[in-house]
Amino acid sequence: MGLLIALYGVAAYAIFLATFVYAAAFTGNVFVAKSIDVGIPPSASGEPLGVSWLVDVLLLALFAVQHSVMARPAFKRWWTRLVPKPAERATFVLLASLALILLFAQWRPLGAVVWNVSSHAAGLVLSTAVFALGWLLVLASTFQIDHFELFGLKQVWWRLTGRREAVVQFRTPLFYRHVRHPIYLGFILAFWSTPVMTAGHLLFAVMTTGYILVGIWFEERDLVAQFGQRYRDYREQVGMLWPRLGLRVRGWVRP
């Protein structure tokens, strides 16, 4: 049983990794045949524009609901009655990846241009640099805490080797000393930084940013319940998505 769970965890992680790389290419309109702005537009497919908007909104909402519901402690307690506890995180990661894959496959590009700085060298370089910085911040932040636990590999390894799952400790490695949610900050930078902002890209950026803000509210409520005054103090001292200069803190929480 332990070996099967371990193989399941590895497979879920491999799917996540491929999805993560594709997500960067999808939002950056690079290296992939279909992306946030590249594909068959509604005008060419004959699909009514309103239907295309609705499909994109529903795809984003599906991911948001899946991700938010499955991240809640109450759901985890119920869910682990149905799936082995060591596989809970891997299952969360797998289903989140599948929701994103569905979004990538069914996304409708909405090509009306909101802004375009691609003809200006400074604007093009700056937007591209911030986009890359955002994705690098996301990836680096996962390793600042515990990348392999965050994505479910450690849990299945502990099950395979008979080790007891580690107790989550409150600590703040590098980025978390200055921003409470550097992973979310990275996503916001990546999603908003584009030399050509289309209506579809703007919809994606607005809805994902809104989801992030709502998700932070729920997440921090759970963290206060878990760590109590220690997290309240951390929240007072450290900015949510932007550093508060001159303040230092000790501790950490999983995003």
Residue pairs with C-beta under 8 A, 6 or more apart in sequence:
1 84
2 159
2 160
2 162
3 160
5 84
5 86
5 87
5 156
5 159
5 160
6 156
6 157
6 159
6 160
8 87
8 90
8 156
9 86
9 87
9 90
9 152
9 153
9 155
9 156
9 157
10 153
10 156
11 94
12 90
12 91
12 93
12 94
12 97
12 151
12 152
13 90
13 93
13 151
13 152
13 153
15 94
15 97
15 98
16 93
16 94
16 96
16 97
16 151
19 97
19 100
19 101
20 139
22 32
22 104
23 100
23 104
24 135
24 190
25 31
25 32
25 35
26 32
26 34
26 35
26 36
26 104
26 107
27 35
27 36
27 131
27 190
27 191
27 194
27 201
27 204
28 35
28 131
28 190
28 194
29 35
29 36
29 37
29 38
29 194
32 38
34 104
34 105
34 107
35 109
36 107
36 109
36 198
36 200
36 201
36 204
37 109
37 111
37 196
37 198
37 200
37 201
38 109
39 107
39 108
39 109
40 109
41 108
41 109
41 110
41 111
42 48
42 49
42 51
42 52
42 108
42 110
43 49
47 108
49 110
52 108
52 110
53 108
53 110
53 203
55 106
55 108
56 107
56 108
56 110
56 200
56 203
56 204
57 203
57 207
59 102
59 103
59 106
59 107
60 103
60 203
60 204
60 207
60 208
60 211
61 207
62 99
62 102
62 103
63 96
63 99
63 100
63 103
64 207
64 211
64 215
66 95
66 96
66 99
67 96
67 99
67 211
67 215
68 211
68 214
68 215
68 218
69 75
70 76
70 79
70 92
70 95
70 96
71 92
71 215
71 218
71 219
72 218
72 222
73 222
73 225
76 88
79 88
79 91
80 88
83 91
84 159
85 155
85 165
86 155
86 156
86 158
86 159
86 165
87 152
87 155
87 156
87 159
88 152
88 155
89 149
89 150
89 151
89 152
89 155
90 151
90 152
90 153
90 155
90 156
91 152
92 152
93 151
93 152
107 200
108 200
109 198
109 200
110 198
110 199
110 200
110 203
111 198
111 199
111 200
112 198
112 199
113 196
113 197
113 198
113 199
114 197
114 198
114 199
114 201
114 202
115 196
115 197
116 195
116 196
116 197
117 123
117 124
117 127
117 195
117 196
118 124
118 195
118 196
123 195
124 195
127 193
127 194
127 195
128 193
128 195
130 189
130 193
131 189
131 190
131 193
131 194
133 186
133 189
134 185
134 186
134 187
134 188
134 189
134 190
134 191
134 193
135 186
135 190
136 186
137 175
137 182
137 183
137 185
137 186
137 189
138 183
138 186
138 187
138 190
139 186
140 175
141 175
141 176
141 182
141 183
141 186
141 255
142 150
142 151
142 183
144 173
144 174
144 175
144 176
144 182
145 173
145 176
145 252
145 254
145 255
146 154
146 254
148 154
148 157
149 155
149 166
149 254
150 254
150 255
154 166
155 165
157 163
158 164
158 165
158 166
168 226
168 253
168 254
169 252
170 227
170 230
170 231
170 234
170 251
170 252
170 253
171 250
171 251
171 252
172 234
172 238
172 249
172 250
172 251
172 252
173 252
175 182
176 182
176 238
176 252
176 253
177 238
177 248
177 249
178 238
178 239
178 243
178 244
179 185
179 238
179 239
179 240
179 241
179 242
179 243
180 220
180 234
180 235
180 238
180 239
180 240
180 241
181 212
181 216
181 240
181 241
181 255
183 255
184 212
184 215
184 216
184 241
184 255
185 241
185 242
187 208
187 212
188 208
188 209
188 212
188 241
191 204
191 205
191 208
191 209
192 205
192 209
194 201
197 205
216 240
219 255
220 231
220 235
223 231
223 253
224 231
224 232
224 235
226 253
227 251
227 253
230 251
231 251
231 253
233 249
234 249
234 251
234 253
237 244
237 247
237 248
237 249
238 244
238 247
238 249
